Amino acid sequence: MGSWPLDLTGLLAIAAGLGWASGIRLYATLFVVGLAGNLDWVSLPEGLRVLQHPWVLGASGLMLLVEFLADKVAWIDSLWDGVHSFIRIPAGAALAAMAFGGQGAEWQTAMAIVGGGLAAGAHFAKAGTRAAVNASPEPFSNIAVSFAEDSLVLFTLWLMFAHPWLLLAFLGVFLALLVWLLPKVFRLLGGWRQARRQA
């Protein structure tokens, strides 16, 4: 895997994939990508090689464990998402820009905008969906959705290196679904809050 060339399509897929995945599982994204680079499973762009450093891997691995546990508990996951509204989006923008390190300030700025936008879309879709799932009285749906998110992020990280064109197509479909889905999620949450106030 480490011999895959990083052409423009590959760099775009990495920047967009890191932005999107950061909006759902920031610390898993940092750890998995850094570990894959450290073990020479993939060739990381120079700007992302800092993720391979043992200290960075240790910090991201610790936060991955905390996030993994927090995300499995109803309402704690929504609190965690609320706090990370201020972390995931700028982190997604920064990682996307770092993927284009050395390509010029204009590329890095453009990728920061794309990465931040994808991180924001993924984050708010996740947070809205989880808040709706948390309205369910049983705990198992929350855990199932959390594991599904874990799996989706891992699949996305693999796809961005193995099949960059497929990842870009997937993100195009995601954006189309997001435009369709988010208004419905917010309407559902608004109706649920109104029903609670009236109860």
C-alpha positions in Angstrom: 0.0 0.0 0.0 2.8 2.4 0.8 3.8 2.6 -2.9 0.5 4.1 -4.1 1.3 7.3 -6.0 -0.2 10.5 -4.6 -1.4 12.3 -7.7 -3.9 15.2 -7.7 -6.8 12.8 -7.4 -5.2 11.0 -4.5 -4.5 14.2 -2.7 -8.0 15.5 -3.3 -9.4 12.2 -1.9 -7.2 12.4 1.2 -8.1 16.0 1.9 -11.8 15.5 1.4 -11.8 12.1 3.2 -9.9 13.5 6.2 -12.3 16.4 6.4 -15.4 14.2 6.2 -14.1 11.5 8.6 -13.0 14.2 11.1 -16.6 15.4 11.4 -17.6 12.0 12.7 -14.6 10.4 14.5 -11.7 12.9 14.7 -9.4 11.0 17.0 -10.0 7.7 15.2 -9.1 9.5 11.9 -5.9 10.9 13.4 -4.8 7.6 14.9 -5.7 5.3 12.1 -4.1 7.5 9.4 -1.0 8.1 11.5 -0.6 4.4 12.3 -1.0 3.4 8.7 1.7 5.8 7.7 4.0 4.7 10.6 3.7 1.1 9.5 4.3 2.0 5.8 0.8 0.7 4.8 0.2 4.0 3.0 2.3 6.9 1.8 1.1 10.0 3.5 1.6 13.5 2.0 4.5 15.3 3.7 2.2 17.7 5.5 0.5 14.7 7.3 3.6 12.8 8.3 3.5 14.4 11.7 0.6 12.1 12.5 3.0 9.2 12.3 5.1 10.5 15.3 4.9 8.2 18.4 3.8 11.1 20.6 1.0 12.1 18.3 -0.1 8.5 18.0 -0.1 8.1 21.7 -2.2 11.3 22.2 -4.7 10.4 19.4 -4.9 6.8 20.6 -5.8 7.9 24.1 -8.5 10.3 22.8 -9.8 7.6 20.4 -10.4 5.4 23.5 -12.2 8.2 25.4 -14.3 9.1 22.3 -15.1 5.4 21.6 -16.5 5.0 25.1 -18.3 8.4 25.3 -20.0 7.8 22.0 -21.6 4.6 23.2 -23.6 6.2 26.1 -26.9 8.0 25.3 -26.8 11.7 25.9 -23.1 11.7 26.8 -22.6 11.2 23.1 -24.7 14.3 22.4 -22.8 16.3 25.0 -19.5 15.1 23.4 -20.8 16.1 20.0 -21.8 19.6 21.3 -18.3 20.2 22.7 -16.7 18.9 19.5 -18.7 21.3 17.3 -15.7 23.6 18.1 -13.0 21.0 17.5 -14.0 18.7 14.6 -14.7 21.4 12.0 -11.4 23.4 12.4 -9.5 20.1 12.7 -11.1 18.8 9.4 -10.1 22.1 7.7 -6.6 21.9 9.1 -6.1 18.2 8.0 -7.3 18.9 4.5 -5.0 21.9 4.2 -2.1 19.8 5.6 -2.7 17.1 2.9 -1.7 19.8 0.4 1.3 21.0 2.3 3.9 22.2 -0.3 1.3 22.7 -3.0 1.0 26.4 -2.5 -1.1 28.7 -0.2 -4.0 28.8 -2.7 -4.4 25.0 -2.8 -4.1 24.8 1.0 -6.7 27.6 1.5 -9.1 25.9 -1.0 -8.7 22.5 0.7 -9.2 24.1 4.2 -12.6 25.4 2.9 -13.5 22.0 1.4 -12.3 20.0 4.4 -14.0 22.3 6.9 -17.3 22.2 5.0 -17.2 18.4 4.8 -16.4 18.2 8.5 -19.2 20.5 9.3 -21.7 18.6 7.2 -20.6 15.2 8.6 -20.6 16.6 12.2 -24.1 18.1 12.1 -25.5 15.1 10.3 -24.0 12.8 13.0 -25.1 15.1 15.9 -28.6 15.5 14.6 -29.0 11.8 13.9 -27.7 10.8 17.3 -29.9 13.3 19.1 -32.9 11.8 17.3 -31.8 8.2 18.2 -31.3 9.3 21.8 -35.0 10.0 22.0 -35.6 6.2 21.8 -36.1 4.7 25.3 -33.9 1.7 24.7 -30.1 1.9 24.6 -29.3 -0.6 21.9 -30.1 1.6 18.9 -27.6 4.2 20.1 -24.9 1.6 20.5 -25.7 0.1 17.0 -25.6 3.5 15.4 -22.3 4.3 17.1 -20.7 1.1 15.8 -22.0 1.8 12.4 -20.3 5.2 12.4 -17.0 3.5 13.6 -17.2 1.1 10.6 -18.2 3.8 8.1 -15.2 5.9 9.1 -12.8 3.0 8.9 -14.2 2.1 5.4 -13.9 5.7 4.3 -10.2 5.9 5.4 -9.4 2.7 3.5 -11.3 3.9 0.4 -9.5 7.3 0.2 -6.2 5.5 -0.3 -7.3 2.4 -2.2 -10.0 3.9 -4.5 -9.8 7.7 -4.4 -12.3 8.2 -7.3 -14.9 6.0 -5.4 -14.4 8.0 -2.3 -15.0 11.3 -4.2 -18.1 9.8 -5.7 -19.3 8.7 -2.2 -18.8 12.2 -0.8 -20.8 13.6 -3.7 -23.7 11.3 -2.8 -23.2 12.2 0.9 -23.5 15.9 0.1 -26.7 15.3 -2.0 -28.2 13.3 0.9 -27.2 15.9 3.4 -29.0 18.6 1.6 -32.1 16.4 1.5 -31.8 14.9 5.1 -30.7 17.7 7.4 -33.9 19.8 7.2 -35.9 16.7 8.0 -33.7 15.9 11.1 -34.1 19.4 12.4 -37.8 19.4 11.9 -38.0 16.1 13.8 -35.9 17.5 16.6 -38.0 20.6 16.7 -41.2 18.6 16.9 -39.8 16.4 19.6 -38.7 19.4 21.8 -42.1 21.0 21.3 -43.9 17.8 22.4 -41.7 17.6 25.5 -42.5 21.2 26.5 -46.2 20.5 26.1 -46.0 17.3 28.1 
